[in-house]
Amino acid sequence: QVSVTESGGGLVQPGGSLRLACEGSRMLAIRETMAWYRQAPGKERELVAAIISNGETNYADFAKGRFSISRAKTKAAVYLQMNSLKPEDAAVYYCHVPRIGLWGQGTQVTVSS
């Protein structure tokens, strides 16, 4: 069964950093196009960053300069390094595989002092 599992969320103070991980099952290609989305309470789910199969990356404006998406070399996994976190970054962060419409269950990020 194809699946993705997120990890790495938690509570961090403003200005802090977190690294999220999304690991896919073996049925996903190593260079699969994958993306991170987030959804805060009362808001729509929005794209954070994506990494295309050819290695290109795309970022939402709010993520540029603070977040970095990368992929593993030997397995279907992507990472989201988040720096200089702000309270408005608090949300559930989801991993997404667009090709097959697959979503993970999400990992909660809380930014608070």
RASULJO-V245943 format. One record per pair of residues at least 6 apart in sequence whose ideal C-beta (glycine too) atoms are under 6 Angstrom apart, sorted by the first residue. I is the first residue (numbers start at 1). J is the second residue. D is the distance in whole Angstrom. If there is no record, write none. Layout:
# RASULJO-V245943
I|J|D + I|J|D
This chain:
# RASULJO-V245943
2|25|5 + 2|27|5 + 3|25|5 + 4|22|5 + 4|24|5 + 4|95|5 + 4|104|4 + 5|23|5 + 5|104|6 + 6|22|5 + 6|95|5 + 6|104|5 + 6|107|4 + 7|21|5 + 8|19|5 + 8|20|4 + 8|21|5 + 9|107|3 + 9|108|5 + 9|109|5 + 11|110|5 + 12|18|5 + 12|85|6 + 12|111|6 + 13|113|5 + 14|111|6 + 14|113|6 + 16|85|5 + 17|83|5 + 18|82|5 + 19|81|5 + 20|80|4 + 20|93|6 + 21|79|5 + 22|78|5 + 22|95|3 + 23|77|5 + 24|76|4 + 28|76|4 + 30|76|6 + 31|53|5 + 32|76|5 + 33|52|5 + 33|53|5 + 33|98|6 + 34|51|6 + 34|78|5 + 34|97|6 + 35|50|4 + 35|96|5 + 36|48|4 + 36|49|5 + 36|80|5 + 36|93|6 + 37|45|5 + 37|47|6 + 37|94|5 + 37|96|6 + 38|48|5 + 38|91|4 + 38|93|5 + 39|45|4 + 39|91|6 + 39|92|5 + 40|91|4 + 47|60|5 + 48|60|6 + 48|63|5 + 49|59|5 + 49|63|5 + 49|67|6 + 49|69|4 + 50|58|5 + 51|57|5 + 51|69|5 + 51|71|5 + 51|78|6 + 57|69|5 + 66|83|5 + 66|84|5 + 67|82|5 + 68|81|4 + 69|80|5 + 70|79|5 + 71|78|5 + 85|111|5 + 87|111|5 + 89|111|5 + 90|109|6 + 90|110|5 + 90|111|5 + 92|106|4 + 92|108|5 + 93|107|5 + 93|109|6 + 94|103|6 + 94|104|6 + 94|106|5 + 95|104|4 + 96|103|6
